[in-house]
Amino acid sequence: MPVLARFYGMVVKMYLQGKEHGMAHIHVIYGECAGVIDVKTGQMLEGDLPAKALTMVREWTAANRDALLEMWETQSFRQLLPLE
């Protein structure tokens, strides 16, 4: 699973697209917490990220939405700038 970005102790990854991964989403690991975030809506689909971490991930996802959707469609992954 390629790492797309790292910021504030969070690691953002995206799985290779497969039948079981139909909706564009990212996986975020933050210490012992993790979350699956819908790229289009920013909604946490599953997981237990703390509220502050989720807010930062949503901000980063919104800023990178076009690039994330392109990567999802093309499976051509690259590093993105972290949240500052």
C-alpha positions in Angstrom: 0.0 0.0 0.0 1.8 3.2 -1.2 2.3 6.0 1.3 0.9 9.3 -0.1 1.8 11.6 2.7 3.0 11.9 6.3 2.1 14.8 8.6 1.6 15.4 12.3 2.3 11.7 13.1 -0.3 10.5 10.6 0.5 8.2 7.6 -1.9 8.4 4.6 -2.0 5.4 2.3 -4.1 4.2 -0.6 -4.6 0.5 -1.5 -4.4 -0.7 -5.1 -7.9 -0.6 -6.5 -9.8 -3.9 -6.5 -13.3 -5.1 -6.6 -13.5 -5.0 -2.8 -12.3 -1.3 -2.8 -15.0 0.2 -5.1 -15.3 3.7 -3.5 -12.3 6.0 -3.6 -10.9 6.2 -0.1 -7.7 6.5 1.8 -6.4 4.8 4.9 -4.9 6.9 7.7 -2.8 5.5 10.6 -2.2 7.7 13.6 -0.4 5.9 16.4 -2.7 3.0 17.4 -5.7 4.6 15.7 -6.7 4.2 12.1 -9.5 5.3 9.8 -10.8 4.9 6.3 -11.8 8.2 4.7 -14.0 8.7 1.7 -12.1 10.9 -0.7 -15.1 12.6 -2.2 -17.0 13.4 1.1 -14.3 13.3 3.8 -16.5 11.1 5.8 -14.8 8.5 8.0 -16.2 5.1 6.8 -14.7 3.1 9.6 -12.1 3.6 12.3 -11.3 5.4 15.5 -9.3 8.5 14.6 -9.5 11.2 17.2 -11.6 14.3 16.3 -8.6 16.6 15.8 -6.8 14.1 13.6 -9.9 13.6 11.5 -10.3 17.3 11.1 -6.7 17.6 9.8 -7.2 14.6 7.5 -10.4 16.1 6.1 -8.6 19.4 5.4 -5.7 17.6 3.7 -8.1 15.4 1.7 -10.1 18.5 0.5 -6.9 20.2 -0.6 -5.7 17.1 -2.5 -9.1 15.7 -3.7 -8.4 16.0 -7.5 -5.0 14.3 -7.2 -6.4 11.6 -4.9 -9.2 10.8 -7.4 -6.7 10.8 -10.3 -4.5 8.3 -8.4 -7.5 6.2 -7.6 -8.5 6.0 -11.2 -5.1 5.6 -12.8 -3.4 3.6 -10.0 -0.4 5.9 -10.6 0.6 6.8 -7.0 2.9 9.6 -5.9 3.7 11.5 -2.8 1.6 14.6 -2.0 2.6 17.5 0.1 1.8 17.2 3.8 -0.6 19.4 5.7 1.2 22.5 7.1 
